[in-house]
């Protein structure tokens, strides 16, 4: 099945939030009820206003079937290299196992390459074993230990 990858629009937000909420972890931290919570609209507006941020969607047959967020991070290390950060990767339940996730990540990597990034990084919750195997198959390596502090 073919997919079109593009920058998300505000009209895509209900579908994106529904994808974020469509798993065991997301159900406990997202709210896909309509109308969407204003915090989602504010966050999307902030992302859209930042030239180093992008929420993208994968559209199949006019339906949002996947999403991810890209952040382009300038840095001093690695001779001033830029990094591409991939986050919030989700594929609709009905599209899982079709190769859509792999095509989404390949698209995101090309976006990072086009922006001059020297590397692409991502984080994945430790509870997402299937996702870890997926990223390893795509060539990602678990080279660092991540830490978070909830505020």
ZALO-213606 format. One record per residue: residue number from 0; x, y, z of N, C-alpha, C, O in turn. Coordinates in Angstrom, 3 decimals. Layout:
% residues N
ATOM   num       n.xx       n.yy       n.zz      ca.xx      ca.yy      ca.zz       c.xx       c.yy       c.zz       o.xx       o.yy       o.zz
ATOM   NUM          X          Y          Z          X          Y          Z          X          Y          Z          X          Y          Z
...
This chain:
% residues 151
ATOM   num       n.xx       n.yy       n.zz      ca.xx      ca.yy      ca.zz       c.xx       c.yy       c.zz       o.xx       o.yy       o.zz
ATOM     0      0.854     -1.178      0.000      0.000      0.000      0.000      0.898      1.238      0.000      1.857      1.309      0.769
ATOM     1      0.598      2.193     -0.840      1.410      3.404     -0.918      0.968      4.404      0.148     -0.180      4.426      0.591
ATOM     2      1.924      5.214      0.528      1.645      6.242      1.535      2.284      7.537      1.074      3.331      7.534      0.427
ATOM     3      1.640      8.642      1.414      2.191      9.968      1.167      2.645     10.516      2.517      1.900     10.479      3.496
ATOM     4      3.866     11.021      2.555      4.405     11.604      3.781      4.414     13.112      3.620      4.825     13.639      2.587
ATOM     5      3.951     13.802      4.664      3.870     15.258      4.573      3.873     15.867      5.960      3.653     15.194      6.967
ATOM     6      4.133     17.171      5.975      4.032     17.949      7.218      2.563     17.942      7.637      1.671     18.134      6.810
ATOM     7      2.327     17.723      8.901      0.957     17.712      9.419      0.374     19.122      9.430      1.100     20.114      9.491
ATOM     8     -0.932     19.182      9.369     -1.662     20.434      9.515     -2.530     20.341     10.769     -2.710     19.262     11.334
ATOM     9     -3.056     21.472     11.191     -3.925     21.484     12.370     -5.132     20.562     12.177     -5.642     19.998     13.145
ATOM    10     -5.584     20.409     10.948     -6.725     19.523     10.680     -6.393     18.060     10.967     -7.297     17.249     11.166
ATOM    11     -5.106     17.718     10.991     -4.683     16.343     11.273     -4.637     16.035     12.774     -4.526     14.871     13.159
ATOM    12     -4.720     17.053     13.613     -4.522     16.863     15.055     -5.414     15.795     15.688     -4.898     14.984     16.458
ATOM    13     -6.707     15.742     15.417     -7.504     14.679     16.043     -6.990     13.277     15.693     -6.957     12.398     16.554
ATOM    14     -6.597     13.069     14.454     -6.077     11.760     14.049     -4.732     11.482     14.710     -4.469     10.354     15.127
ATOM    15     -3.880     12.497     14.811     -2.566     12.326     15.435     -2.726     11.969     16.910     -2.095     11.030     17.396
ATOM    16     -3.561     12.707     17.616     -3.764     12.440     19.045     -4.382     11.059     19.235     -4.032     10.354     20.182
ATOM    17     -5.287     10.664     18.357     -5.864      9.316     18.440     -4.779      8.255     18.285     -4.806      7.245     18.987
ATOM    18     -3.824      8.467     17.379     -2.713      7.522     17.221     -1.844      7.493     18.485     -1.418      6.425     18.924
ATOM    19     -1.588      8.656     19.061     -0.773      8.714     20.276     -1.443      7.978     21.438     -0.767      7.418     22.301
ATOM    20     -2.764      7.984     21.448     -3.517      7.363     22.537     -3.789      5.883     22.313     -4.315      5.213     23.201
ATOM    21     -3.441      5.362     21.142     -3.852      4.012     20.758     -2.845      2.930     21.158     -2.467      2.102     20.329
ATOM    22     -2.417      2.931     22.400     -1.636      1.812     22.925     -1.667      1.887     24.446     -2.178      2.849     25.020
ATOM    23     -1.118      0.872     25.090     -1.178      0.801     26.546     -0.570      1.998     27.240     -1.121      2.479     28.229
ATOM    24      0.548      2.490     26.750      1.181      3.654     27.368      0.398      4.935     27.057      0.174      5.761     27.942
ATOM    25     -0.012      5.091     25.810     -0.715      6.308     25.392     -2.065      6.473     26.046     -2.477      7.593     26.347
ATOM    26     -2.766      5.365     26.272     -4.084      5.462     26.902     -4.005      6.111     28.278     -4.963      6.741     28.726
ATOM    27     -2.870      5.959     28.946     -2.730      6.521     30.273     -2.254      7.960     30.307     -2.260      8.597     31.361
ATOM    28     -1.836      8.483     29.143     -1.292      9.845     29.175     -1.856     10.774     28.110     -1.520     11.959     28.103
ATOM    29     -2.689     10.286     27.221     -3.271     11.125     26.167     -4.779     11.195     26.338     -5.379     10.364     27.018
ATOM    30     -5.384     12.201     25.709     -6.837     12.395     25.765     -7.313     12.724     24.357     -7.194     13.861     23.902
ATOM    31     -7.848     11.730     23.677     -8.266     11.900     22.285     -9.709     12.390     22.139    -10.224     12.471     21.024
ATOM    32    -10.362     12.715     23.254    -11.744     13.204     23.161    -11.798     14.524     22.409    -10.883     15.345     22.472
ATOM    33    -12.910     14.699     21.692    -13.137     15.944     20.956    -14.126     16.806     21.714    -15.057     16.263     22.309
ATOM    34    -13.976     18.099     21.722    -12.851     18.808     21.099    -11.558     18.528     21.867    -11.571     18.264     23.070
ATOM    35    -10.457     18.594     21.145     -9.164     18.334     21.757     -8.860     19.348     22.851     -9.295     20.499     22.798
ATOM    36     -8.112     18.897     23.831     -7.670     19.796     24.896     -6.853     20.929     24.276     -6.058     20.687     23.368
ATOM    37     -7.035     22.153     24.749     -6.296     23.294     24.194     -4.777     23.103     24.224     -4.073     23.664     23.384
ATOM    38     -4.272     22.335     25.160     -2.820     22.122     25.236     -2.281     21.488     23.949     -1.161     21.792     23.539
ATOM    39     -3.057     20.616     23.311     -2.622     20.026     22.041     -2.523     21.098     20.953     -1.568     21.115     20.177
ATOM    40     -3.505     21.983     20.904     -3.505     23.047     19.896     -2.337     23.999     20.129     -1.682     24.433     19.181
ATOM    41     -2.082     24.322     21.397     -0.962     25.211     21.727      0.369     24.573     21.369      1.249     25.230     20.812
ATOM    42      0.518     23.290     21.689      1.774     22.592     21.376      1.995     22.529     19.871      3.111     22.736     19.395
ATOM    43      0.937     22.244     19.123      1.078     22.176     17.670      1.465     23.544     17.104      2.311     23.630     16.213
ATOM    44      0.855     24.599     17.612      1.191     25.950     17.146      2.660     26.271     17.441      3.336     26.878     16.609
ATOM    45      3.157     25.874     18.606      4.560     26.120     18.951      5.488     25.333     18.029      6.524     25.845     17.605
ATOM    46      5.124     24.105     17.722      5.934     23.287     16.804      5.953     23.927     15.425      7.008     24.036     14.801
ATOM    47      4.801     24.344     14.957      4.711     24.966     13.630      5.510     26.261     13.542      6.024     26.600     12.476
ATOM    48      5.617     26.980     14.643      6.335     28.260     14.644      7.846     28.089     14.705      8.584     29.049     14.485
ATOM    49      8.313     26.894     14.998      9.743     26.631     15.156     10.287     25.970     13.889      9.862     24.864     13.553
ATOM    50     11.205     26.610     13.184     11.709     26.027     11.935     12.509     24.739     12.132     12.804     24.045     11.158
ATOM    51     12.861     24.411     13.366     13.606     23.187     13.640     12.724     22.059     14.171     13.220     21.075     14.719
ATOM    52     11.411     22.215     14.002     10.445     21.211     14.452      9.495     20.864     13.316      9.188     21.692     12.459
ATOM    53      9.040     19.621     13.332      8.040     19.204     12.349      7.270     18.000     12.876      7.870     17.029     13.339
ATOM    54      5.960     18.059     12.808      5.126     16.884     12.984      4.761     16.442     11.582      4.316     17.247     10.763
ATOM    55      4.948     15.168     11.308      4.655     14.626      9.980      3.618     13.524     10.094      3.468     12.891     11.139
ATOM    56      2.912     13.311      9.004      1.952     12.213      8.944      2.205     11.377      7.695      2.741     11.841      6.689
ATOM    57      1.795     10.129      7.814      1.757      9.214      6.669      0.285      9.031      6.350     -0.502      8.619      7.202
ATOM    58     -0.077      9.340      5.123     -1.478      9.286      4.709     -1.653      8.167      3.703     -0.915      8.081      2.721
ATOM    59     -2.631      7.311      3.948     -2.978      6.233      3.025     -4.451      6.346      2.686     -5.306      6.359      3.572
ATOM    60     -4.737      6.425      1.414     -6.130      6.542      0.960     -6.871      7.667      1.671     -8.040      7.521      2.028
ATOM    61     -6.184      8.795      1.874     -6.793      9.967      2.484     -6.943      9.895      3.990     -7.560     10.777      4.588
ATOM    62     -6.391      8.861      4.621     -6.517      8.681      6.068     -5.126      8.736      6.700     -4.177      8.152      6.177
ATOM    63     -5.012      9.440      7.826     -3.743      9.492      8.554     -3.527      8.126      9.201     -4.274      7.723     10.093
ATOM    64     -2.487      7.418      8.737     -2.191      6.069      9.216     -0.923      6.014     10.052     -0.598      4.968     10.613
ATOM    65     -0.201      7.130     10.143      1.020      7.163     10.938      1.436      8.586     11.208      1.024      9.512     10.509
ATOM    66      2.260      8.756     12.235      2.756     10.080     12.586      4.108      9.954     13.262      4.461      8.899     13.788
ATOM    67      4.851     11.035     13.240      6.091     11.159     14.000      6.436     12.632     14.111      5.926     13.465     13.362
ATOM    68      7.307     12.937     15.052      7.795     14.304     15.198      9.294     14.314     14.962     10.017     13.459     15.471
ATOM    69      9.754     15.282     14.190     11.177     15.482     13.926     11.625     16.781     14.566     10.942     17.802     14.479
ATOM    70     12.772     16.731     15.204     13.400     17.920     15.752     14.826     17.966     15.220     15.550     16.973     15.276
ATOM    71     15.217     19.107     14.713     16.570     19.300     14.195     17.344     20.086     15.242     16.993     21.223     15.557
ATOM    72     18.402     19.477     15.782     19.105     20.016     16.938     20.523     20.425     16.550     21.328     19.578     16.163
ATOM    73     20.836     21.725     16.651     22.221     22.134     16.423     23.062     21.772     17.641     22.558     21.754     18.764
ATOM    74     24.326     21.487     17.423     25.185     21.156     18.549     26.623     21.544     18.297     27.025     21.758     17.153
ATOM    75     27.388     21.632     19.347     28.810     21.937     19.236     29.639     20.665     19.091     30.676     20.678     18.428
ATOM    76     29.193     19.559     19.705     29.970     18.328     19.614     29.946     17.776     18.195     29.100     18.152     17.384
ATOM    77     30.871     16.891     17.912     31.005     16.312     16.573     31.230     17.396     15.522     30.656     17.360     14.433
ATOM    78     32.070     18.349     15.871     32.443     19.443     14.968     31.250     20.316     14.589     31.145     20.762     13.446
ATOM    79     30.366     20.557     15.527     29.214     21.415     15.257     28.109     20.721     14.478     27.370     21.360     13.729
ATOM    80     27.999     19.422     14.657     27.021     18.642     13.889     25.583     18.894     14.332     25.304     19.140     15.506
ATOM    81     24.695     18.825     13.366     23.260     18.822     13.629     22.819     17.377     13.829     23.378     16.454     13.237
ATOM    82     21.804     17.200     14.677     21.205     15.887     14.915     19.730     15.949     14.550     19.068     16.970     14.739
ATOM    83     19.247     14.871     14.040     17.815     14.716     13.848     17.270     13.852     14.967     17.779     12.758     15.212
ATOM    84     16.239     14.332     15.650     15.608     13.578     16.743     14.232     13.137     16.269     13.405     13.971     15.899
ATOM    85     13.984     11.844     16.277     12.685     11.284     15.897     11.950     10.902     17.176     12.497     10.198     18.025
ATOM    86     10.722     11.363     17.312      9.919     11.076     18.503      8.471     10.800     18.104      8.049     11.070     16.980
ATOM    87      7.731     10.257     19.060      6.277     10.069     18.940      5.899      9.332     17.657      4.980      9.740     16.947
ATOM    88      6.605      8.257     17.371      6.323      7.447     16.184      5.131      6.545     16.491      5.147      5.783     17.457
ATOM    89      4.123      6.639     15.676      2.943      5.784     15.834      2.422      5.372     14.465      2.427      6.159     13.519
ATOM    90      1.975      4.129     14.378      1.336      3.598     13.176     -0.027      3.057     13.604     -0.139      2.372     14.621
ATOM    91     -1.043      3.364     12.834     -2.400      2.896     13.143     -2.419      1.371     13.223     -1.720      0.688     12.475
ATOM    92     -3.227      0.855     14.138     -3.290     -0.598     14.361     -3.511     -1.361     13.058     -2.882     -2.395     12.836
ATOM    93     -4.388     -0.870     12.204     -4.690     -1.559     10.953     -3.572     -1.518      9.927     -3.589     -2.279      8.960
ATOM    94     -2.599     -0.636     10.128     -1.486     -0.512      9.178     -0.198     -1.145      9.701      0.809     -1.173      8.994
ATOM    95     -0.224     -1.651     10.930      0.975     -2.285     11.480      1.260     -3.579     10.725      0.346     -4.311     10.346
ATOM    96      2.535     -3.841     10.518      2.940     -5.053      9.809      2.925     -4.909      8.298      3.183     -5.882      7.590
ATOM    97      2.631     -3.722      7.787      2.559     -3.511      6.337      3.821     -2.866      5.763      3.933     -2.678      4.552
ATOM    98      4.773     -2.527      6.643      5.973     -1.825      6.197      5.855     -0.318      6.281      6.802      0.396      5.952
ATOM    99      4.706      0.177      6.717      4.517      1.626      6.793      5.507      2.253      7.775      6.090      3.294      7.472
ATOM   100      5.707      1.651      8.924      6.639      2.199      9.902      8.048      2.312      9.339      8.728      3.318      9.546
ATOM   101      8.477      1.293      8.636      9.807      1.327      8.025      9.905      2.448      6.995     10.916      3.146      6.936
ATOM   102      8.878      2.623      6.193      8.883      3.704      5.195      8.841      5.076      5.869      9.463      6.021      5.384
ATOM   103      8.115      5.191      6.977      8.078      6.461      7.714      9.468      6.821      8.238      9.907      7.963      8.106
ATOM   104     10.156      5.849      8.831     11.480      6.122      9.378     12.455      6.445      8.256     13.282      7.345      8.401
ATOM   105     12.374      5.729      7.141     13.247      6.028      5.996     12.995      7.454      5.507     13.942      8.172      5.188
ATOM   106     11.733      7.870      5.444     11.392      9.233      5.039     11.985     10.243      6.020     12.558     11.253      5.612
ATOM   107     11.841      9.957      7.333     12.364     10.870      8.358     13.883     10.983      8.262     14.434     12.073      8.415
ATOM   108     14.553      9.881      8.013     16.017      9.907      7.871     16.409     10.767      6.676     17.374     11.527      6.757
ATOM   109     15.691     10.662      5.588     15.991     11.487      4.410     15.741     12.965      4.694     16.486     13.818      4.212
ATOM   110     14.709     13.277      5.464     14.470     14.668      5.859     15.655     15.185      6.677     16.093     16.320      6.491
ATOM   111     16.166     14.357      7.571     17.323     14.748      8.388     18.562     14.927      7.507     19.319     15.884      7.675
ATOM   112     18.754     14.027      6.596     19.890     14.131      5.681     19.797     15.420      4.863     20.796     16.114      4.675
ATOM   113     18.604     15.734      4.382     18.403     16.946      3.583     18.678     18.208      4.398     19.065     19.232      3.835
ATOM   114     18.485     18.147      5.711     18.764     19.285      6.597     20.223     19.330      7.034     20.609     20.224      7.788
ATOM   115     21.038     18.387      6.578     22.456     18.377      6.910     22.796     17.730      8.236     23.878     17.966      8.774
ATOM   116     21.903     16.925      8.772     22.179     16.256     10.040     23.272     15.205      9.859     23.325     14.511      8.843
ATOM   117     24.139     15.104     10.859     25.218     14.126     10.848     24.778     12.794     11.450     25.389     11.758     11.188
ATOM   118     23.717     12.825     12.258     23.196     11.584     12.827     21.730     11.759     13.149     21.217     12.873     13.259
ATOM   119     21.071     10.624     13.296     19.654     10.584     13.659     19.558      9.785     14.953     20.164      8.722     15.085
ATOM   120     18.798     10.302     15.894     18.636      9.619     17.171     17.156      9.563     17.529     16.339     10.315     16.998
ATOM   121     16.837      8.660     18.437     15.467      8.553     18.923     15.493      7.935     20.300     16.488      7.339     20.712
ATOM   122     14.403      8.082     21.000     14.223      7.383     22.261     12.970      6.535     22.145     12.070      6.829     21.358
ATOM   123     12.931      5.487     22.936     11.774      4.606     22.954     11.610      4.091     24.379     12.579      3.655     24.999
ATOM   124     10.405      4.140     24.890     10.134      3.685     26.242     10.651      2.256     26.422     10.527      1.427     25.519
ATOM   125     11.223      1.977     27.575     11.779      0.645     27.835     10.727     -0.451     27.743     11.068     -1.615     27.532
ATOM   126      9.460     -0.102     27.897      8.386     -1.090     27.829      8.054     -1.493     26.389      7.271     -2.421     26.187
ATOM   127      8.617     -0.834     25.403      8.268     -1.085     24.006      9.284     -2.021     23.333     10.027     -1.612     22.440
ATOM   128      9.298     -3.261     23.771     10.236     -4.247     23.224     10.117     -4.433     21.725     11.130     -4.531     21.032
ATOM   129      8.894     -4.484     21.213      8.710     -4.639     19.760      9.315     -3.462     19.006      9.925     -3.641     17.952
ATOM   130      9.146     -2.260     19.546      9.716     -1.072     18.900     11.235     -1.138     18.911     11.878     -0.752     17.934
ATOM   131     11.814     -1.619     19.999     13.277     -1.712     20.078     13.808     -2.660     19.010     14.803     -2.360     18.351
ATOM   132     13.153     -3.794     18.839     13.568     -4.742     17.787     13.393     -4.123     16.398     14.232     -4.321     15.519
ATOM   133     12.319     -3.384     16.202     12.070     -2.704     14.932     13.201     -1.720     14.617     13.749     -1.741     13.515
ATOM   134     13.550     -0.865     15.572     14.601      0.121     15.325     15.956     -0.556     15.102     16.747     -0.093     14.280
ATOM   135     16.225     -1.627     15.813     17.483     -2.357     15.612     17.543     -2.934     14.193     18.599     -2.906     13.560
ATOM   136     16.425     -3.453     13.695     16.392     -3.975     12.309     16.684     -2.879     11.296     17.204     -3.155     10.215
ATOM   137     16.351     -1.628     11.640     16.585     -0.511     10.729     17.991      0.073     10.855     18.329      1.028     10.156
ATOM   138     18.808     -0.492     11.737     20.186     -0.051     11.875     20.471      0.835     13.072     21.622      1.210     13.292
ATOM   139     19.453      1.184     13.856     19.677      1.984     15.053     20.326      1.104     16.123     20.023     -0.085     16.229
ATOM   140     21.205      1.690     16.897     21.885      0.975     17.974     21.630      1.681     19.299     21.609      2.909     19.370
ATOM   141     21.437      0.888     20.345     21.222      1.422     21.694     22.591      1.738     22.298     23.153      0.932     23.039
ATOM   142     23.119      2.918     21.975     24.472      3.283     22.389     24.520      4.118     23.654     25.596      4.318     24.218
ATOM   143     23.377      4.608     24.110     23.340      5.486     25.283     22.217      5.049     26.225     21.254      4.403     25.810
ATOM   144     22.356      5.405     27.465     21.288      5.203     28.429     20.589      6.541     28.621     21.248      7.544     28.897
ATOM   145     19.266      6.578     28.479     18.531      7.837     28.597     17.957      8.017     29.987     17.660      7.045     30.682
ATOM   146     17.804      9.265     30.382     17.236      9.597     31.676     16.179     10.677     31.495     16.331     11.571     30.662
ATOM   147     15.112     10.591     32.273     14.064     11.602     32.242     13.675     11.960     33.650     13.796     11.151     34.569
ATOM   148     13.211     13.166     33.813     12.699     13.650     35.094     11.348     14.285     34.833     11.256     15.317     34.168
ATOM   149     10.313     13.674     35.352      8.970     14.233     35.172      8.804     15.433     36.081      9.095     15.363     37.275
ATOM   150      8.336     16.538     35.512      8.132     17.778     36.273      6.659     18.024     36.529      6.299     19.021     37.155
